[in-house]
Amino acid sequence: MYSPPYNRLEDRAELIEFMRANSFVLLVTGTGGTLYASHLPAQVSLEGDKIVLDMHMARNNPQWREFFDEEVLVVFSGPHAYVSPRWYEEKERVPTWNYAAVHAYGIPKIVNERSAKHESQRRLVAMLDPQWLPEFDGLRAQYVSSMLEGIVNFEIEVTRLETRWKLSQNRTRREQELIATQLAASSDSGERALAALTRKHLVGD
């Protein structure tokens, strides 16, 4: 991912927080042959200094059959928005699009053990729908086995990360503040989130 030095995120804690908050990801495989892309939930965990992604997809999805001990790409996308030249203090400007994104790379390893697959799904329910967790725990064993057979679980130990926090850091702090003010006034929650992120990364902070 093209990312000038002033757009790169170096704060590991903020990076992990971002990945967990934007964990519906795009998994891309086959860069050396047939391209596949799937939109999937990802659980982001820390194992010592390592970042591990716990994921699954439908067994009928052919993408998992393309896991050949080769690196794959997982894209985490955050808030994004159009930025109008009208918002700048300097009038000789052009439109742009601001956003935050993380590209994570690693080699997927399929998890076949039934108990591990079940625990992975239980963690996902606990994270996304804790009120339903007792119902999940009460599902019939036969039904659960059938559901687990229908998915493929896999883990990706992240080997490298690319980040881009494109928040107009190449402009003045004053212009960043003007952009954030406009975004914060929007009725769109994503634009307001981008305003907050921009204010967190003002030039000179």
Number of C-alpha atoms within 10 A of each C-alpha: 10 9 13 12 10 14 18 17 19 10 8 9 8 11 16 15 12 17 23 15 13 18 19 16 20 18 22 18 22 17 12 7 8 9 11 15 13 14 13 15 18 24 18 17 15 11 8 6 6 11 18 18 22 23 24 21 18 16 15 11 12 10 19 20 9 15 16 13 10 14 19 20 23 25 20 22 19 19 17 19 17 12 19 14 15 14 19 19 14 11 9 8 12 10 11 12 12 18 19 21 23 23 20 23 21 20 18 23 16 15 17 13 9 13 10 12 20 16 11 19 17 16 15 18 16 15 12 10 12 14 11 11 16 11 9 16 11 9 10 9 10 9 10 15 12 10 12 19 14 12 15 18 24 20 18 23 19 20 13 11 15 15 21 20 21 22 27 24 17 13 13 16 17 13 19 23 19 17 24 25 17 15 24 18 12 12 9 11 13 16 22 21 17 23 26 15 18 25 17 11 18 19 19 7 7
